[in-house]
Amino acid sequence: DQTNRTHLKNRLLKAGLKKNRCERCGISEWLGRPLNMQLHHINGDGKDNRLGNLELLCGNCHSQTPNYGGRNGHRRKRREPAAKSPEATAAA
């Protein structure tokens, strides 16, 4: 959930374990204003909060990760199309 991710990100920053800078491109501000970094779970499992599985990324770098927005299936399972029965196929 977003509140827990924000809380975790803030705890990492406060403890000095992460810096408010993108760990991929190094950017920390855009047009002179600080960017809000996003917490990225490298393996796509939002419940795996081991430090080695976490990165702070700018929105652009985060959107380029293979599992952004649950693309790898950890966040939401995609339903497989139902297989047609032989009877339904024969009737078609």
C-alpha positions in Angstrom: 0.0 0.0 0.0 1.2 3.5 -0.9 1.2 4.8 2.7 3.5 2.0 3.9 5.9 2.6 0.9 6.0 6.3 1.7 6.7 5.5 5.4 9.4 3.0 4.5 11.0 5.5 2.1 11.0 8.2 4.7 12.5 5.9 7.3 15.3 4.9 4.9 16.1 8.5 4.2 16.0 9.5 7.9 18.3 6.6 8.8 20.8 7.6 6.1 20.4 4.3 4.4 19.3 6.0 1.1 19.7 9.4 -0.3 17.0 11.5 -2.0 18.6 10.9 -5.4 17.8 8.5 -8.2 20.0 5.4 -7.8 20.0 4.9 -11.6 20.5 8.3 -13.2 21.6 10.3 -10.2 19.1 13.2 -10.6 17.7 14.8 -7.4 15.9 17.8 -8.8 14.2 18.9 -12.0 14.0 22.6 -13.2 15.5 23.6 -9.8 12.9 21.8 -7.7 13.5 18.6 -5.7 12.0 15.5 -7.2 10.0 13.0 -5.1 11.8 9.7 -5.4 9.8 6.5 -5.8 10.5 3.3 -3.8 11.2 0.5 -6.3 11.2 -3.2 -5.3 13.9 -4.7 -7.6 12.4 -8.2 -7.6 8.8 -6.9 -8.0 7.6 -8.2 -4.7 6.2 -5.3 -2.8 6.4 -7.2 0.5 10.1 -7.9 0.2 11.6 -4.9 2.0 15.2 -6.1 2.4 17.5 -3.2 1.8 19.2 -5.0 -1.1 15.8 -5.2 -2.9 15.0 -1.5 -2.6 16.0 1.4 -4.8 14.9 5.0 -4.8 14.3 6.1 -8.3 13.0 9.1 -10.2 9.7 8.6 -11.9 11.3 8.3 -15.3 13.8 5.6 -14.3 11.1 3.8 -12.2 8.7 3.7 -15.2 11.5 1.9 -17.3 11.9 -1.0 -14.8 10.6 -4.4 -16.0 8.2 -4.7 -13.0 6.9 -1.1 -12.8 3.2 -1.1 -12.0 3.0 -4.8 -11.5 4.1 -5.7 -15.0 5.8 -8.9 -13.8 2.6 -10.2 -12.2 3.4 -9.7 -8.5 0.8 -7.0 -8.0 -2.1 -8.4 -10.0 -2.5 -11.8 -11.5 -3.7 -11.8 -15.1 -6.5 -14.2 -15.8 -5.8 -16.8 -18.4 -8.6 -17.1 -21.0 -10.8 -20.0 -20.3 -10.1 -23.0 -22.5 -13.0 -23.9 -24.8 -14.6 -27.2 -24.3 -14.5 -29.6 -27.2 -18.3 -29.4 -27.4 -18.2 -25.6 -27.7 -15.6 -25.8 -30.4 -17.6 -28.4 -32.3 -20.7 -26.3 -32.1 -19.0 -23.2 -33.5 
